Amino acid sequence: MTKVCYREYYDKTLFSVEGHSGYGTRGEDVVCAGISTLAGSFINCILDEESNGRLKLHRNIIRDGYICFEIEKFSFSKERIEGIIDAFVTGFMMLAESYPDYITME
């Protein structure tokens, strides 16, 4: 099971994805492929935004089966960063609704 956690507090957002879905065999797991695609895209977007000075990462952990970001949004780019986060949260929520036995959203 994959657990996706999304929390907003003060001026920061905590976002993590942990675990493997277990939907299918390795290399043929469509749920894992969807999660990996969303997570990889999210990682690239967030790292790009950080390199352009639009946010600050206080936590940046990426390893097999686990990612965790603690994101501080700056006031001048808050709307842009929230749009990126909302798009990926929506994607994860759609997967969780379609495959509730394999991905949960908190």
C-alpha atoms as an extended CHARMM CRD file, in Angstrom:
* protein
*
       106  EXT
         1         1  MET       CA              0.0000000000        0.0000000000        0.0000000000  PROA      1               0.0000000000
         2         2  THR       CA              1.1830000000        3.5120000000       -0.7990000000  PROA      2               0.0000000000
         3         3  LYS       CA              0.4300000000        6.2720000000        1.6760000000  PROA      3               0.0000000000
         4         4  VAL       CA              0.3420000000        9.8780000000        0.4630000000  PROA      4               0.0000000000
         5         5  CYS       CA              0.3980000000       12.5580000000        3.1540000000  PROA      5               0.0000000000
         6         6  TYR       CA             -0.3350000000       16.2220000000        2.5200000000  PROA      6               0.0000000000
         7         7  ARG       CA             -0.3950000000       18.7960000000        5.3160000000  PROA      7               0.0000000000
         8         8  GLU       CA             -0.5000000000       22.5850000000        5.3360000000  PROA      8               0.0000000000
         9         9  TYR       CA              0.7460000000       24.4070000000        8.4110000000  PROA      9               0.0000000000
        10        10  TYR       CA              1.7870000000       28.0130000000        8.8970000000  PROA      10              0.0000000000
        11        11  ASP       CA              3.6990000000       28.9810000000        5.7470000000  PROA      11              0.0000000000
        12        12  LYS       CA              4.8040000000       25.4370000000        4.9210000000  PROA      12              0.0000000000
        13        13  THR       CA              3.4900000000       22.3470000000        3.1510000000  PROA      13              0.0000000000
        14        14  LEU       CA              4.5490000000       18.8150000000        4.0560000000  PROA      14              0.0000000000
        15        15  PHE       CA              4.1530000000       16.3060000000        1.2600000000  PROA      15              0.0000000000
        16        16  SER       CA              5.2140000000       12.6530000000        1.3990000000  PROA      16              0.0000000000
        17        17  VAL       CA              4.6760000000        9.4610000000       -0.5650000000  PROA      17              0.0000000000
        18        18  GLU       CA              5.6310000000        6.1860000000        1.1220000000  PROA      18              0.0000000000
        19        19  GLY       CA              5.4600000000        2.5230000000        0.2170000000  PROA      19              0.0000000000
        20        20  HSD       CA              4.7650000000        0.3860000000       -2.8170000000  PROA      20              0.0000000000
        21        21  SER       CA              1.2260000000       -0.1900000000       -4.0170000000  PROA      21              0.0000000000
        22        22  GLY       CA              1.3440000000       -3.9830000000       -4.3240000000  PROA      22              0.0000000000
        23        23  TYR       CA             -1.2770000000       -3.9100000000       -7.0760000000  PROA      23              0.0000000000
        24        24  GLY       CA              0.6830000000       -6.0490000000       -9.5310000000  PROA      24              0.0000000000
        25        25  THR       CA              4.0120000000       -7.6760000000      -10.1290000000  PROA      25              0.0000000000
        26        26  ARG       CA              7.1010000000       -5.4790000000      -10.2870000000  PROA      26              0.0000000000
        27        27  GLY       CA              7.3730000000       -3.8860000000      -13.7100000000  PROA      27              0.0000000000
        28        28  GLU       CA              3.6830000000       -4.4510000000      -14.4900000000  PROA      28              0.0000000000
        29        29  ASP       CA              2.0270000000       -2.5860000000      -11.6100000000  PROA      29              0.0000000000
        30        30  VAL       CA             -0.1360000000        0.1310000000      -13.2010000000  PROA      30              0.0000000000
        31        31  VAL       CA             -0.9320000000        1.7620000000       -9.8500000000  PROA      31              0.0000000000
        32        32  CYS       CA              2.7670000000        1.9930000000       -9.0190000000  PROA      32              0.0000000000
        33        33  ALA       CA              3.4170000000        3.4070000000      -12.4990000000  PROA      33              0.0000000000
        34        34  GLY       CA              0.8030000000        6.1170000000      -11.9400000000  PROA      34              0.0000000000
        35        35  ILE       CA              2.1720000000        6.9660000000       -8.5170000000  PROA      35              0.0000000000
        36        36  SER       CA              5.7540000000        7.0230000000       -9.8050000000  PROA      36              0.0000000000
        37        37  THR       CA              4.8290000000        9.2730000000      -12.7150000000  PROA      37              0.0000000000
        38        38  LEU       CA              3.0350000000       11.7500000000      -10.4680000000  PROA      38              0.0000000000
        39        39  ALA       CA              5.7770000000       11.6560000000       -7.8200000000  PROA      39              0.0000000000
        40        40  GLY       CA              8.5710000000       12.0700000000      -10.3790000000  PROA      40              0.0000000000
        41        41  SER       CA              6.8160000000       14.9980000000      -12.0180000000  PROA      41              0.0000000000
        42        42  PHE       CA              6.1600000000       16.5890000000       -8.6350000000  PROA      42              0.0000000000
        43        43  ILE       CA              9.8130000000       16.1980000000       -7.6340000000  PROA      43              0.0000000000
        44        44  ASN       CA             11.0040000000       17.8140000000      -10.8600000000  PROA      44              0.0000000000
        45        45  CYS       CA              8.5610000000       20.7210000000      -10.5530000000  PROA      45              0.0000000000
        46        46  ILE       CA              9.4450000000       21.4150000000       -6.9160000000  PROA      46              0.0000000000
        47        47  LEU       CA             13.2070000000       21.2040000000       -7.4970000000  PROA      47              0.0000000000
        48        48  ASP       CA             12.8660000000       23.5140000000      -10.5030000000  PROA      48              0.0000000000
        49        49  GLU       CA             10.8610000000       26.0230000000       -8.4580000000  PROA      49              0.0000000000
        50        50  GLU       CA             13.4980000000       25.9030000000       -5.7180000000  PROA      50              0.0000000000
        51        51  SER       CA             16.3490000000       26.4590000000       -8.1750000000  PROA      51              0.0000000000
        52        52  ASN       CA             14.4810000000       29.4960000000       -9.5130000000  PROA      52              0.0000000000
        53        53  GLY       CA             14.1090000000       30.9370000000       -5.9940000000  PROA      53              0.0000000000
        54        54  ARG       CA             10.3250000000       30.5750000000       -5.7750000000  PROA      54              0.0000000000
        55        55  LEU       CA             10.3190000000       28.3250000000       -2.6870000000  PROA      55              0.0000000000
        56        56  LYS       CA             12.6050000000       26.9300000000       -0.0210000000  PROA      56              0.0000000000
        57        57  LEU       CA             12.9040000000       23.2380000000        0.7800000000  PROA      57              0.0000000000
        58        58  HSD       CA             13.4040000000       22.5370000000        4.4720000000  PROA      58              0.0000000000
        59        59  ARG       CA             13.2350000000       18.7850000000        3.9290000000  PROA      59              0.0000000000
        60        60  ASN       CA             14.1100000000       16.9820000000        0.7280000000  PROA      60              0.0000000000
        61        61  ILE       CA             14.2780000000       13.1900000000        0.9970000000  PROA      61              0.0000000000
        62        62  ILE       CA             14.1260000000       11.0060000000       -2.0900000000  PROA      62              0.0000000000
        63        63  ARG       CA             14.7750000000        7.2590000000       -1.9410000000  PROA      63              0.0000000000
        64        64  ASP       CA             13.1920000000        4.0570000000       -3.2020000000  PROA      64              0.0000000000
        65        65  GLY       CA              9.6010000000        3.9000000000       -1.9920000000  PROA      65              0.0000000000
        66        66  TYR       CA              9.7450000000        7.2240000000       -0.1530000000  PROA      66              0.0000000000
        67        67  ILE       CA              9.7710000000       10.9390000000       -0.9000000000  PROA      67              0.0000000000
        68        68  CYS       CA              9.2590000000       13.7430000000        1.5690000000  PROA      68              0.0000000000
        69        69  PHE       CA              9.3130000000       17.4840000000        0.9910000000  PROA      69              0.0000000000
        70        70  GLU       CA              8.7430000000       20.2950000000        3.4510000000  PROA      70              0.0000000000
        71        71  ILE       CA              8.0730000000       23.3260000000        1.2800000000  PROA      71              0.0000000000
        72        72  GLU       CA              8.1050000000       26.9640000000        2.3310000000  PROA      72              0.0000000000
        73        73  LYS       CA              6.1800000000       29.1300000000       -0.1170000000  PROA      73              0.0000000000
        74        74  PHE       CA              7.3100000000       32.7210000000       -0.5790000000  PROA      74              0.0000000000
        75        75  SER       CA              4.5690000000       35.3620000000       -0.7440000000  PROA      75              0.0000000000
        76        76  PHE       CA              5.5000000000       36.4840000000       -4.2760000000  PROA      76              0.0000000000
        77        77  SER       CA              5.1620000000       32.9480000000       -5.6650000000  PROA      77              0.0000000000
        78        78  LYS       CA              2.5740000000       31.4800000000       -3.2810000000  PROA      78              0.0000000000
        79        79  GLU       CA             -0.2200000000       31.2390000000       -5.8610000000  PROA      79              0.0000000000
        80        80  ARG       CA              2.0510000000       29.5310000000       -8.4090000000  PROA      80              0.0000000000
        81        81  ILE       CA              3.3820000000       26.9830000000       -5.8940000000  PROA      81              0.0000000000
        82        82  GLU       CA             -0.0910000000       26.2390000000       -4.5290000000  PROA      82              0.0000000000
        83        83  GLY       CA             -1.2700000000       25.6030000000       -8.0940000000  PROA      83              0.0000000000
        84        84  ILE       CA              1.5030000000       23.0510000000       -8.6180000000  PROA      84              0.0000000000
        85        85  ILE       CA              0.7840000000       21.3300000000       -5.3110000000  PROA      85              0.0000000000
        86        86  ASP       CA             -2.9820000000       21.2930000000       -5.9580000000  PROA      86              0.0000000000
        87        87  ALA       CA             -2.4950000000       19.6750000000       -9.3800000000  PROA      87              0.0000000000
        88        88  PHE       CA             -0.4740000000       16.8180000000       -7.9300000000  PROA      88              0.0000000000
        89        89  VAL       CA             -2.7230000000       16.3750000000       -4.8990000000  PROA      89              0.0000000000
        90        90  THR       CA             -5.6690000000       16.0650000000       -7.2960000000  PROA      90              0.0000000000
        91        91  GLY       CA             -3.8200000000       13.3720000000       -9.2720000000  PROA      91              0.0000000000
        92        92  PHE       CA             -3.0320000000       11.3830000000       -6.1300000000  PROA      92              0.0000000000
        93        93  MET       CA             -6.6330000000       11.7500000000       -4.9060000000  PROA      93              0.0000000000
        94        94  MET       CA             -7.9270000000       10.4020000000       -8.2230000000  PROA      94              0.0000000000
        95        95  LEU       CA             -5.6520000000        7.3680000000       -7.9170000000  PROA      95              0.0000000000
        96        96  ALA       CA             -6.7360000000        6.8290000000       -4.3010000000  PROA      96              0.0000000000
        97        97  GLU       CA            -10.4060000000        6.9340000000       -5.3180000000  PROA      97              0.0000000000
        98        98  SER       CA             -9.8480000000        4.4730000000       -8.1860000000  PROA      98              0.0000000000
        99        99  TYR       CA             -7.5910000000        2.0970000000       -6.2240000000  PROA      99              0.0000000000
       100       100  PRO       CA             -8.5170000000        2.4940000000       -2.5240000000  PROA      100             0.0000000000
       101       101  ASP       CA             -6.9490000000       -0.8570000000       -1.5560000000  PROA      101             0.0000000000
       102       102  TYR       CA             -3.5560000000        0.2260000000       -2.8960000000  PROA      102             0.0000000000
       103       103  ILE       CA             -3.1650000000        3.9550000000       -2.1900000000  PROA      103             0.0000000000
       104       104  THR       CA             -4.4120000000        6.1230000000        0.6590000000  PROA      104             0.0000000000
       105       105  MET       CA             -4.4590000000        9.8900000000        0.9170000000  PROA      105             0.0000000000
       106       106  GLU       CA             -4.1840000000       11.7150000000        4.2490000000  PROA      106             0.0000000000
